[in-house]
């Protein structure tokens, strides 16, 4: 199991903080955008509506003011006494001087009535100045203005502001009619523009950046009557250079009221422009305002809101961090503990795996060893029930089961219910010590060595046992054969020794003639040779099998060896016809001459021994294939097919209950096979019971070499 990484929690904490900050910001951004966007739009609309309202309000104020001054002018001109005096002058009832004297006084009073009236002048229809007071133009000093104003008027009208003696004034021209309706003169009243300027310079409803412009557009060129802002250097009746104002004045003087927005130019600022015509005049009123006038505070608010949001977010993040820290800190502690536990667990798992592997390996080893044991092994519980058997035990049980039907092979091998021998389970349970015994198969054919070992539990109680059964039939037979061999050897040795002893004692105790002496000595010699052969066969076989006797291979002629062996028997056994058949030009053999002579002697000895008197014995040698083939043929009793292989085993003798077979110890043919095999040859026989046997053995042919030596 992989360890849970501690830094994952730390990373998690950072991620949670980061995400909360981002989410908060995003949420606030969305909320503020969603809520601010319509606000911004409505603010723009508000700006425009507000300015439009402002221009309309101011237009009304201006119009009201203009009406007021017109009214004042009308009031001045409507005085009946003055009109009558003027009428008298028109009808030449009064002189000009009388009229002037009368009017000057009255007009002065009239002007005093209103502070905005800066001056007035009354003209008669013939162009004479009837009365004048305060500021007024005269024909000699202000000819242009004077001629402009003194033109006869049909009705009251307002004159555009103009500068009179350094002061901007408004002039209202009021024609005066007689009671009959005939024109008798006109009043020109000059008003201060201060009030007008106050109306326009009042910034209420326009913000700090608002400006009011009063002017008109004669002949495509706008003219501004006075500066749009108080305190600016005073200029009157200036041509307007700004295209924005020019357009606005053109629209307003064309009688249109409206508002428009001028987008910010690269080097200028954006404007909201409202315009309206001044009723009863050719004038227009234009109001401008910075398009951010109302947005600026809003922006400031938004900025402060954003700052608060950021501050809140930072505080939130800090707060969340403060909340998370102890929590995650605890998680970290748990994680660390879990880590340690994990490591311990992993170590434990690893150790357990190793132990399991070792256990599995040892179980495997045990299982394989158990199965590989060639002895029959069976594990039984305390009741004798078999718990486990190895392969050898199973096959032995099968084998015995089929060989002895009706007998329980398990009982024979691993159970003691039917045996009261030394390896009974009852004894084992009682004595808790390993037991062993020998058991025999039915009809005493097979023998087994049975060992029984106790299986002891932790309470030192025997809970079962292990049977190890080893077949000892061969060993038994060998032992018996050896016993037999020992008795045979001793019997065989005793027979010639008894004969030798008897003859020697007889000759020592009695007077025997020479002929008898020779006969006795020949018998002694014969028995001695037989004893010698017996002993040498026995010793040679022991030595060869123990690889003590070294072979001395040489290039050997076979026929002389045959001659030598047969010659020896011709001397001792005259009752058999011994012949030699040796092919001409036989190749030489590679052999140990002394050992091969011993082989031939053993075969001839057997032929003599197991043939009736008068029987013919033929020793032959010929070449066959790449080998030399040597045979010894007799006309003896022959050997049954079943015995033909076994007679080459040590101490094996054909069982002869009728004792027809002469004595022997069963070593001659074993020695023959040992020597021939050591030469790289083979030995076998052909036989017919009652008709005789032929023993063959082969020897390798030597390469072209000289004969080395003669056997002695
Ligand atoms: P031994 O002759 O001392 O008994 P051997 O090993 O030479 O021992 O022979 C083994 C057995 O083989 C003999 O006991 C005999 O029964 C049988 N045997 C050997 N040679 C002959 C033979 N030529 N004819 C019949 N039986 C033979």
Boltz pocket constraint, residues with backbone or C-beta under 6 A from the ligand:
constraints:
  - pocket:
      binder: B
      contacts: [[A, 602], [A, 603], [A, 606], [A, 607], [A, 610], [A, 611], [A, 634], [A, 636], [A, 637], [A, 638], [A, 639], [A, 647], [A, 649], [A, 652], [A, 653], [A, 654], [A, 661], [A, 662], [A, 663], [A, 664], [A, 665], [A, 666], [A, 667], [A, 668], [A, 669], [A, 670], [A, 693]]
      max_distance: 6.0
